[in-house]
Amino acid sequence: MQYAVIGLGKFGEAVATPLVKNNCEVLAIDNSEERIQDISGEVSHAVTADALDEKSLRALITTDFDAVIICIGEDFEATILSLMIVLDIGIKKVIVKADNRIRAKILKKLGATKVIFPEIEMGEKLAQNILHPDISDYLSLSDKYSIAEISPPKEVLNKSISNSDFRKRYKMNIIALRRGSSKEEIDVNPNPDTILQHSDKLVVLGEIERIRKIS
């Protein structure tokens, strides 16, 4: 898989390096030579270039790329112009970082495949964690449904998943179970005979309000 990351602030760097660690080829582009030097040893290719320079972007980015991630951030004009250049090149998937929802709507209308605003999303996650500390993590699927990692309610402790009647009781599905501290040790679609323990974490799919009520 080939990706281009335009803009190497903290967020751009945080996107580029994990992609490389997952065996993706990453082209990093920034107008700061210092940033390019800092990341050059961690990505496949790192190039100093102005994101507003259409000629430079066309020379660097081709339709062979699976996606382009624009992480310029505060300079909204530069974000828009970079988006238009990349779309004109013919990139089918363009992910763009925005600072607020109004700018996100504009970028979507201009053709961005997906718009993200990490500061807002992190703020929302922190608020959820403060209000519902038993929810370790969550992924919003829509305004109504979410996937969340929760501690088992006390009513189902020391019972098997089937005997706990979890789905009927809480109107949600257990789609995975994590036992132990390792994030990687997760049992997807756990056996119905699995006994639920206090230290377990349940990955559930259901209505957001129902998840909040049992957390």
N, C-alpha and C positions, 0 to 999 in steps of 0.2 A: 504494500500500500504506500502511496506517495502523497505527502501533504506539504503545503506551504503555509508558514506562519508569518504574517506581516505585522510587525510591531513586537518588540522584545522587552516590554516592561515586565513587571512581576508576573502578570497574568499570562502574557505571551510565552514567557520562559517556562511557566508552570504547565502550559499546554504542550510545548515542543518536546521537552525532555522525557516525559512519560511515553509519548508516542514512539520515540527512538528505542526506549527500553522494551517496548512491545514489538520490536522488529519492523517498525515502519521507517520509511525513508523520509526525512524531513528537511525541507529547505527553509532556513530562517532568514528573514529580510528585515533590516532596520536601517535607519539613516545615521545611527550612531556607531562609529567605528569601535568605540569602547565596548558597547554591548555585543557587537559581533565578535570581537576578540574573546570576550568572556564566555560566550556560548559555543564558539567554533569547535571546541573539542568534544562537545556533547551532542551535536547534531550531524546529519550527513553532509549538509552544505550550509554555509553561512555567508551571506553577501551583504555588503553595505550598499544600500540603494534607497532612493527617495520613493516612497509609496505613491507620490503624485506624478512621478515620471513615467508616463505611459510607455515610452520606448523601452525603458529599463525593465518594467514589469513584463512586457511582451517577450522580451529576450529571456527572462528567467522562468516564467510560468507558461506551461503549455497545457493542452487538454488531456495530457497523460496523467495529470494530478487528479487524485480521487476527491480532494476537497481543498479549499483554501480557507484559512481562519484569519480573519482580520481583527487584530487586537490593539488598534491604535488608541481607542478609548476617548480621551477628553477632546481631541481635535475632531469635531463632528464633520467639518467640511472635508478634512482629509479622509475620514472614514467613508463618506459618501462617494468621493471621487475614486478612491481605491476600489470600492464595491463596483462602481460602474465600469471601470477598466477591466476588472477580473471577469465580470459577467460578459463583457464584450469579447473577451478572449475565448469564451465558450465553456468556462468552468460550470459544471452542473450543480455542484454543492458548495455553497459559500456560507460560512458561519461567521457572524459578526458580533463583536462586543459593543454594547451600548451602555450609557450611563443612566438612562431612565426609560420609562415605558413609552413616553411620547416619541422619543427618538427611535425606539424599537419599532413602533408602528410605521414610521417613515421608512426605515430600512427594509421592513417587510414589504411595503408597497413598492419599493424600488427593485425588489427581486431577491433579497437575502433569503436563503433557504431556512436559516434559523438565526434568531437573535438572542443573545444571552446577556444578562447584567449581573455578574457575579457578586458585586457588593450588595445589591438588593436581595439576591437569593441567599447569601450568607446571613444577612440580617434577619430574613424571614426564618431561616433554620435556627438561628440563635434564639429568636423569640419563641419558636415552637419548643425548643429544648428547655427554656426557662419555665414556660407554662405547663409543659408536659415532660418532666424529667425522665419518665420511664420509656419515652420514645427515643431510642438511640440515634436513629436516622430515618429519613423518609424521602420518598420520591413522589411528587405530585403528578398524577396522570391526567387529571382534569380538575375542574372546580369542585367536583364531587368525590372522585376516587383517588386513592393513594396507595402506594406500597410503603410499609413502614416496618422497622425493626423494633419490637417491643419485648418487655419482660412478660412471662406468662402470668395471667391473673391468678390470684391466690385460690380461686374456686377450682382451678384445673390442675393445681400442683399435685404431683404423685399419682396422676391418672394418665392412662394412655390417651393418645389423640382421639381415638375412636370413642372411648368411654367418656371422655370429657364433653363430648357433644359440642365441640368448639364452634363448628360452622353454624349449627342451629342456634346455639346460645348467643353468639355474638354477631351473626350475620356477616361473617368474613371467612376467608380461606387462609389456612397456613400453607404457604408455598415453599417455605424452606425453614430449616432449623439450624442454629449455630450453637454448638456445644463446646465450651472452652473459650479461651481468650483470643485465639487466632481467627482473624477475619477470613482466612482462606479455608478453614475447616468448617465447611457448611454442607448440610445434607439437603439437597434439593428434592422436593416431593417426598418428605420423610414417611417412613413406614407408619401406618395407623396404630401399630402396637407400641410405638415409641412412648416411653413414660416421660412426662414433662417434669423437668426439675427446676428448682429455684434459680439456678445459675444459667439456664438456657436463655437464648434470645430467639424469638419467633419472628420470621419475616412473613407479614400478613398482607393480604390484598382486600381492601374493603372501602366503605364510605369513610371519608375523613372524619366526620363527626362521631361515628361509632368507634373509630380508632382512638380518638381523643377521650371518649368516655371511659374506656377500659384502661387507659394508661395513667 
